[in-house]
């Protein structure tokens, strides 16, 4: 999108595209090997135990000797797209057999 060989300056090209110039030079850092290994282990634990959430995953990884806190575990699980499988509260929705029944005593003396 941005052409360095163009006659327009980079500042003007960024202004036309609505981009910040600082974002033009930003190169995202690659994740380190420790974090990739942690993600792989989280994925293995999740496939073995679908019901475990952030707290249980963190406890299991700490027992293995890995340094992780719940905030980091939550971020990694969110990046991997993993959610604990458990019945969510749906208390305000009626069940499948629920329905409205007529009042049979109306008009009866």
N, C-alpha and C positions, 0 to 999 in steps of 0.2 A: 504494500500500500504506500509506504513512504520510500521515495526514490532519492538516494543520495546524489545521483548524478544530475538531478533536475536543476533548473535554474532557480526554483523557489527555495528559500531557506528552510531548514528543518523546523524552525520555530513556526514559520507560516504554514507549512504542511500539517504540522500537529494541530495548529489552531483551526485549520479548515476541517480536519477530521474529528475535532473535539477530543483529542488525546492530550495527556500530560507529557511533557518532554522527558520527565524522569522515567516514565514507563517505556519510553523508546529504548533506553539503554539498559533496562532491567533484564537480567537473565536469571530465571528461577534456578535455585540450587537443587541438585539431585539429592534424594534421601540417602543417608549413610547406611552402611551395611548392617549396623546394629538395629536400626529402625525397620529395615526390610525383614530381618530375621524375626523381630518381634511381631511384625504383621503376619508373617507366615505361621508363627506359633499361635497367635490369636485366631487365625482362620482354622487351624487344626483343632484347637480347643472348642471353637464354636460348632464345628461340624460334629464333634463328639458329644457336646452338651449344649443343645439348642436353648435350654431354659435359663442358662446362666447369663446374668446381666453384667454391668460394668464392675460392680463390687466383687462378685464371685470370680470373674476373670482376673481382676487385679490380685486377689488373694492367691489364686492358683499360680499366677506368674511369679509372685513374690516367694511362694514356697519353692519354686524352681530356682530361685536365686537371681532373678532378673530385677533390675531397678525400674519400677513403674509406679506411678501414682494414679488415682482414679481419673484425674483430669486428662492425663496423657492417654490412658486407656479409652476414655470416652471419645477423645479426638480420633484415635486410630480406628476404633470400631465404627465411628461415623464415616470416616474416609473409605473404609472397606464396605460400607453399606450393610452392616450386620446389626440386627435387632434381636433382643431376646423374645422367644415365643412363649407367651403365657396368655391366659384369658384376660382380656382388657375389660374394664368396667363399662357395661352398657345397660345401666340400671333404668334409664329414662325411656328405653325403647320397649314396646310391648313384645311378648313372646309370640311364637307362631300360632299357638292355639287360642290366643286372646282375641276377644271380639266384643261387640256390643250386643247385649241381650235385651229383648223387649221387657218392659215392666208388665207382667201378666195380671196384676191386680188392679190395673187402672179401670175405673168404671164399675167395679164390683163393690156392692154395699157390704 
